[in-house]
């Protein structure tokens, strides 16, 4: 129980540290986007057996044996919280149409979909905005900072990692008073997220390139695409 009580405080400190590091990176023009490549590769190597023998088998068992209705409910619950933050970030970026759709989804799914367990809004044709704090920071012109690879978390950057920590710290799930229930919800959400990436794992295994380089480039290109809503500026050689 003590972990559940103190984790938000630790994450707030980590988020603050991320913001400070991000500011430092922003003040250093021309910094390579993967200056920590050596340590990142070590983290990637550590992640491989953890993912292969723990995370991936659990995710595969979830897909194979968990009732479909439970899998869908977990995904919908997580997506409903993501929609809330997407609406907030839509406002922060001035994307009012996206924000309106996202807040509409949250109101419908929370009010009529049993706290978001049922996705009524998608059935009604209301699109998801898909915005997050990392995209907002990018929209504001904050550079991504160094690329990072964190075991059992995966690829990120200082900018995106800071945004992900903020999303976690401010998640409505943290307001659930029962620590055990809260941890179960977070655990199921993590398993569901890994299950969604099972197809990407197969693609990575078939890639003939250096897997680390493949993951890094794919992640950075996807995030660049998302920050600029599908129309990124021409790439600069960052290597």
N, C-alpha and C positions, 0 to 999 in steps of 0.2 A: 504494500500500500504506500510505503514511503516513496517508492520510485514514481508512482502515479502522482503523488502530491508535488514532488520537487521537479519532475521532468519539464513542465511548462516554464519554470524559472530558468532552468538550464538552457532550454531552447531560446528563451528571450535573450540570454547572454550570448548564445551562439549567433543569433540573428544580428545582434548589435555588432558582434565581432565581424560578421560578414559584411555589414554595411561599411564599417571602418576600412576593411581590407579592400572593398570595392572602391571606396573613395581614393585610397592610395593608388590602386591600379589605374583609376581614371586620370590621375594626375601625372602618369608616366606614359607619354605618347610613345608608340612604337614597340611597346612590350609584346613579346611573342605570345600567341594565344595559348601555347602549351609549354610554359617555362618550367613546369614541374613534371615533364614527361618521364623522367627517370623514376621518380617516386610514384607517379600515376601507373606506370607499367608494373611496378611491384604490387600496388593495390589491385590492379587488374588480375595479376597472377594469383593473388590471395583469394580474389573473388571467384575464380574459376572452380576450384573444388567445393567452395561453400555453395555456389549456385548449383553445380552439377549434382551434389550429394544431399543437399538440404532443400534449398528454395525450389528448384525445378521439380523434384519428385513430389513435394507437397502441392505445388500448383497443378501438376498433372493429375494427382489423386483428387484434388478439388474438382477439376473438370470432369474426371471420369466417374466419380462416385457421389459427389454432393448433388442433392436434388436440384434440378434445373430452376425451379421456382426460388430456391434459396440463393443460388448463384445470381439470378436476375435481381433479386431484392437487394443483395449486397452492392452490386454494380449501380443500381438505381439510387441507393442511399448515398454512395460516394459521389455519384454524378450530380445529385441534387445540391450537395455542399459545393462542388466545383462550380455549378451554375450560379450559386450565390456570389462566390468570389469573382466569377466571370462578369457578373453584372456590375460589381464594384469596380473592377478594372476597366470595364467598358466605359463607365462614367469618367474614370480617371484619364482615359485616353480620348474622351469626347466622342465615343462611338455610341450615340444615344439609341440607335435602332437595336444594336446588339444588346445593350444594357436593358432596354425595355423587354426584349424577348426573354433574356435570362431571368429577370425579376418576375416576369409573368410565369415562366416555367416553375420557379421556386414557389410562388404563391399557389399555383394549381397543384403541383405535386406534393407540397407539404400539407396543404389544406384538404385535398381530396384523395391523395395517393398514400395515405398512412405514413406521414413524415418522410415522404419521398421513396418509400419502398416500391411504389407502383409509378411508372412513368406515363402518366396520363397526357402530359404536355406533348411528348413525341407523337403519340397517337393522334393528337389534335393538329399535328403539323407545325409546331412551334420549334424553330431551329435553335440549337445550342450555339452560344457565342464562342466558347473555347478560349477565352482570354485569361491570363494569369499575371501575377506580379512581375515575373521575369519579362514578359512581353511589355508590360507597362513601363518598366525601367528602360527597356530598349527603345520604346516609343518616345520616352523623355530624353533620349540621347545618351544614356548612361552606357558605357562600354561593357561588354560581357565579362571582361576580366579573364583570368587564367582558366583554362579547362581543368576540370577535376574529375577523377574517377574514385568513387567511394564504394567499398565492398558492400554488397547487398542493397545498395542504393542505386548504383549505376553511374552513368555519365551525367555531368552537370557542369556549370560554370559558377564563378563567384556570384554573378548577377542572378542566375536562375536559382542557385542554391539558397541565396538569401530570400528570394521570393517564395521558395518552397517551405522554408522554415517559418516565414510569416504566415503562410497559409495554414501550417500545422498548429502554430501557437494560437491563432485566432479561430480555429475550427470550432463550430458549435458542439462537436463531440466532446471537447474538453469540459463542457458544462455539465456532462452527465455525472451525478454525484457518486454513483457506484463505480469504484475504481476497477473492479474485476470486469464488469460489463463494458466499461469504456475500453479496457485493454483488449477484450475479445473483439470488439468492433474494429479497433485499429488492426488487430491481427488478421481478421477476415478481409479487411480492405487491402492489406498488403498482399495477401495470398491472391486475391482477385486481380490486383494490378499485375502481379507476376504471371498469372494465368493468361492475361491478355497479351503478354509478350512471348508466349511459347512459339508462335509462328516466326517471330523475329529471330529466335534462337536457332531454329532450323535454317533460316537464311544465312545467319552468321557462320554456321558450321560448314555451309557449302561455299562460302566465299574463299577465293584463292588468295586474297590479300592478307596482309598482316592483320589479324583480328582487332587488335587495339586501334590501329590506324583506321580501320573500317568503321569501328564504333564511334571514334572521335569525329571523323568527317561526317558520318551520317547524322550524328546528333547535332553538330554545329550547323549543318546545312538546313536541317529541319527547323531548328529554332530561328535561324535567320529568315526562313520562309514564313514562319508564324508571326514574327515581330512585324514584318512588312506586309502582312495579309496577302501573301502569295506573289508579291512583286518586289523582291529584294533588289538593291542596287548591284551593279557588277561586282563580282568577288575580287578582293585584293589578295595577293599572295602573302599569307601570314606565316609561312613556314620558312 
